[in-house]
Amino acid sequence: MTAPAELLTAARRGDADAFEQLVLPYRGELLAHCYRMLGSLHDAEDALQESLVRAWRGLDNLDDRGFVRAWLYKIATNRCLTMVERRGRRELPVDLDPAMPSTEVSWLEPYPSPEQHYLAREGVELAFVAALQHLTATQRAVLILREVLGFSAAEVAGQLDSSVASVNSALQRARKVIGSAAPTQQSVLRELGEESVAAIAARWSEAWQLGDVDAIVAMLAEDARYSMPPLPEWYRGRDAIRAFLLDGPLRYGWRFLPTTANGQLAFGTYMWAEAAGHYRPGGLDILTLQGDRVVEVTAFLTADLTRFGLPAHLS
């Protein structure tokens, strides 16, 4: 394996393959970072690509000590800050300001769960990423860099061309806004254990595939929420969700395939299409659990299921 210092030297001489080897170990975590900042997988991929182009062009600016990771995060963070200012924040229906016309909403997107250490998965939980969207761009960057990625206040100040005092102040304000939205699902899943989570997934899939509304509702918490971005309407409580399911989704046949998204239990859903003769994608449902109860279902109706290791349709 070639040492990073040797790869850096070769990359500075114009060796594109050496540059790719130099940045490859950081691609996954940088993509997750851009997603946290932007709330969109597509925007995150654009930001990462642009950041790597800037890194390639600016190799001479990298300190000879070769702090590649911190340098890449500085470039990616500043690119994301620019994109946040231009594109605004992304929403989930349950957090939507009633005064905001739905035609003006940019929706939060789901994220394929990374395979790295569990802290990386916790950092992309839906509630956490949604809460981040309500911070200013700088507060968002500071909170992620300090508390998710573990950079010191001095390091973050250097990345943002700011001061330690400003970083600490932004972090305090960000913590107040985030509040109870701090990541929790990974601790819930660990406490339940793999067998219990698998059993919950099996019960949920079976209930939907049988069209058993009583079984579905029995798994919900009393004040569960159900939303379907990009549709702005959402439902709260067992009775409201039961009525919605009977009036809409459960009039069709379904197949559910378990997966993970945003570090949470999720399902690729497929609705029977008679004319096509197969089950077509119905969306990606991400479940938020509290114990063995489902406290929230976020059904992303337009998600590309193939990005989550699932087939495009089912026969």
C-alpha positions in Angstrom: 0.0 0.0 0.0 1.4 3.4 -1.0 1.9 5.8 1.8 -0.3 9.0 1.8 2.8 11.2 1.6 3.9 9.4 -1.6 0.4 9.6 -3.0 0.3 13.4 -2.3 3.6 13.9 -4.0 2.5 12.0 -7.1 -0.9 13.7 -7.2 0.8 17.1 -7.1 2.8 16.0 -10.2 -0.5 15.4 -12.0 -1.1 11.7 -11.2 -5.0 11.5 -11.1 -4.9 7.9 -10.0 -2.7 8.8 -7.0 -5.2 11.6 -6.1 -8.1 9.1 -6.3 -6.3 6.7 -3.9 -5.5 9.6 -1.6 -9.2 10.7 -1.2 -10.9 7.3 -1.6 -10.8 6.5 2.2 -12.8 9.7 2.9 -15.4 9.6 0.1 -18.1 7.8 2.2 -17.8 10.0 5.3 -17.6 13.1 3.1 -20.8 12.2 1.3 -22.6 11.6 4.7 -21.3 15.0 5.9 -22.6 16.8 2.8 -26.0 15.0 3.3 -26.2 16.2 6.8 -25.5 19.7 5.7 -27.9 19.7 2.7 -30.6 17.1 3.5 -30.5 15.7 0.0 -28.5 12.8 -1.4 -28.5 14.3 -4.9 -27.2 17.7 -3.6 -24.7 15.9 -1.4 -23.3 14.0 -4.4 -23.0 17.2 -6.4 -21.3 18.9 -3.4 -18.8 16.0 -3.0 -18.0 16.0 -6.7 -17.4 19.7 -6.8 -15.3 19.5 -3.6 -13.1 16.9 -5.0 -12.6 18.9 -8.2 -11.6 21.9 -6.1 -9.3 19.6 -4.0 -7.6 18.3 -7.1 -7.0 21.9 -8.4 -5.8 23.1 -5.0 -3.4 20.4 -4.0 -0.6 22.9 -3.6 -2.6 24.5 -0.8 -2.5 21.3 1.3 -0.1 21.5 4.2 3.0 19.3 3.6 2.1 17.5 6.9 -0.6 15.9 4.9 -3.7 16.5 7.0 -5.8 15.3 4.1 -9.1 14.5 6.0 -9.3 17.9 7.7 -8.4 19.7 4.5 -11.1 17.8 2.5 -13.7 18.6 5.2 -12.8 22.3 5.0 -13.4 22.3 1.2 -16.6 20.2 1.4 -18.0 22.2 4.3 -17.5 25.5 2.6 -19.0 24.2 -0.6 -22.1 23.1 1.4 -22.3 26.5 3.1 -22.6 28.1 -0.3 -25.2 25.6 -1.4 -27.3 26.1 1.8 -27.4 29.8 1.2 -28.6 29.4 -2.4 -31.0 26.5 -1.9 -32.4 27.0 1.6 -33.5 24.2 3.9 -35.4 21.0 3.3 -38.5 19.9 5.2 -40.5 16.9 6.3 -44.3 17.3 6.2 -44.6 17.0 10.0 -42.2 20.0 10.4 -43.8 22.1 7.7 -44.8 25.7 8.5 -48.6 25.8 7.7 -48.1 29.2 6.1 -45.7 27.9 3.6 -47.2 27.0 0.2 -46.4 23.3 -0.6 -45.2 24.3 -4.1 -42.3 26.2 -2.5 -41.1 23.3 -0.3 -37.8 21.5 -0.9 -38.2 18.0 0.7 -35.7 16.1 2.8 -34.5 13.0 1.1 -33.6 9.6 2.5 -30.1 8.4 2.7 -28.6 4.9 2.2 -27.2 3.8 5.6 -23.4 4.0 5.6 -21.5 0.9 6.7 -19.0 2.7 8.9 -19.0 2.9 12.7 -22.4 3.3 14.3 -21.8 7.0 15.2 -21.8 7.7 11.4 -25.2 6.0 11.1 -26.6 7.9 14.1 -25.5 11.2 12.4 -27.9 10.6 9.5 -31.1 9.7 11.4 -34.1 11.4 9.9 -35.2 13.4 13.0 -31.6 14.7 13.5 -31.0 15.7 9.8 -34.5 17.3 9.8 -33.6 19.3 12.9 -30.3 20.4 11.4 -32.2 22.0 8.6 -33.6 24.6 11.1 -30.2 25.8 12.0 -28.3 28.5 10.2 -25.7 27.2 7.8 -22.8 28.0 10.2 -24.5 26.5 13.2 -25.2 23.4 11.2 -21.6 23.1 10.1 -20.3 23.7 13.7 -22.6 21.2 15.3 -21.8 18.5 12.7 -18.0 19.1 12.8 -17.8 19.2 16.6 -20.3 16.7 17.8 -20.7 14.2 15.0 -17.2 14.2 13.5 -15.3 15.1 16.7 -13.1 17.9 15.4 -11.8 20.3 18.1 -13.1 23.8 18.4 -9.7 25.1 17.1 -9.9 22.7 14.1 -13.4 23.9 13.3 -12.4 27.5 13.6 -9.6 26.9 11.1 -12.0 25.1 8.7 -14.5 27.9 8.8 -12.0 30.7 9.0 -13.5 31.8 12.3 -12.5 32.0 15.9 -12.8 29.5 18.7 -15.1 31.8 20.6 -17.4 32.1 17.6 -17.4 28.3 17.1 -18.3 27.7 20.8 -21.1 30.3 20.6 -22.5 28.8 17.5 -22.4 25.3 19.1 -24.3 26.5 22.1 -27.1 28.0 20.0 -27.3 24.9 17.8 -27.7 22.6 20.8 -30.7 24.6 22.0 -32.4 24.3 18.7 -31.6 20.6 18.2 -32.8 19.6 21.7 -34.6 16.3 21.7 -33.8 15.6 18.1 -30.4 14.2 19.1 -29.9 10.8 17.5 -31.6 8.0 19.4 -32.5 5.2 16.9 -29.2 3.4 17.0 -29.5 3.0 20.8 -33.1 1.8 20.4 -32.1 -0.8 17.9 -29.1 -1.9 20.0 -31.3 -2.3 23.0 -33.9 -4.3 21.1 -31.3 -6.6 19.5 -31.2 -8.1 16.1 -33.7 -10.8 16.7 -36.4 -8.4 18.0 -35.8 -5.9 15.2 -36.1 -8.8 12.7 -39.4 -9.9 14.4 -40.8 -6.3 14.2 -39.8 -6.1 10.6 -41.5 -9.5 9.8 -44.7 -8.5 11.6 -44.9 -5.1 9.9 -44.3 -6.7 6.4 -46.9 -9.4 7.0 -49.5 -7.0 8.3 -49.2 -4.9 5.2 -49.1 -7.8 2.8 -52.2 -9.3 4.3 -53.9 -5.9 4.4 -54.5 -6.3 8.1 -55.2 -2.8 9.4 -55.7 -4.0 13.0 -52.3 -5.6 13.0 -50.7 -2.5 11.6 -52.4 -0.2 14.0 -51.6 -2.5 17.0 -47.9 -1.9 16.3 -48.3 1.9 16.4 -47.7 4.2 19.4 -50.8 6.1 20.5 -49.6 9.3 19.1 -47.7 7.9 16.0 -47.2 10.1 13.0 -47.5 9.1 9.3 -46.3 11.3 6.5 -45.6 10.8 2.7 -43.3 13.4 1.2 -43.6 15.0 -1.3 -47.3 15.1 -0.2 -47.7 17.8 2.5 -50.5 16.2 4.5 -49.8 13.9 7.4 -51.7 12.0 10.1 -51.3 11.7 13.8 -52.7 9.1 16.2 -54.0 5.5 15.7 -57.5 6.5 14.7 -56.4 9.0 12.0 -53.8 6.6 10.6 -56.3 3.7 10.5 -58.9 5.8 8.6 -56.2 6.9 6.1 -55.0 3.4 5.5 -58.4 2.0 4.9 -59.4 4.9 2.6 -56.2 4.7 0.5 -53.2 2.4 0.7 -54.9 -0.8 1.9 -57.2 -0.9 -1.1 -54.1 -2.2 -3.0 -51.9 -5.3 -2.8 -48.5 -4.8 -1.3 -45.1 -6.4 -0.9 -42.5 -5.1 1.6 -38.8 -5.8 1.5 -36.8 -4.8 4.6 -33.7 -2.6 4.3 -32.1 0.2 6.2 -32.1 4.0 5.5 -30.7 6.8 7.6 -29.5 4.2 10.1 -33.1 3.1 10.7 -35.4 0.2 10.0 -36.9 0.7 6.5 -38.9 -1.0 3.8 -39.0 -0.9 0.1 -42.7 -1.0 -0.7 -44.2 -2.4 -3.9 -47.8 -1.9 -5.0 -49.5 -4.4 -7.4 -50.0 -2.9 -10.9 -52.5 -5.0 -12.8 -51.8 -3.6 -16.2 -48.0 -4.1 -15.8 -48.4 -7.6 -14.3 -45.9 -6.9 -11.5 -45.4 -4.9 -8.3 -44.2 -1.4 -9.0 -42.3 0.7 -6.5 -44.5 2.5 -4.0 -41.9 4.2 -1.9 -39.4 3.8 0.8 -40.9 3.7 4.3 -38.6 4.6 7.2 -39.8 3.6 10.7 -38.9 5.3 13.9 -39.2 3.0 16.9 -39.6 3.5 20.6 -39.2 0.2 22.2 -41.2 -2.2 20.0 -43.7 0.5 19.0 -43.6 2.4 15.7 -43.8 6.1 16.6 -43.3 7.5 13.1 -43.6 6.3 9.5 -42.0 8.5 6.8 -42.9 7.1 3.4 -40.8 8.7 0.7 -43.0 8.1 -2.3 -40.5 9.0 -5.0 -37.4 7.3 -3.6 -35.2 5.3 -6.0 -35.3 1.9 -4.3 -32.3 0.7 -6.2 -30.1 3.1 -4.2 -31.1 1.1 -1.1 -30.1 -2.3 -2.5 -33.6 -3.2 -3.6 -35.0 -4.3 -7.0 -36.7 -1.8 -9.3 -39.9 -3.9 -9.3 -41.1 -7.3 -8.1 -42.7 -10.0 -10.3 
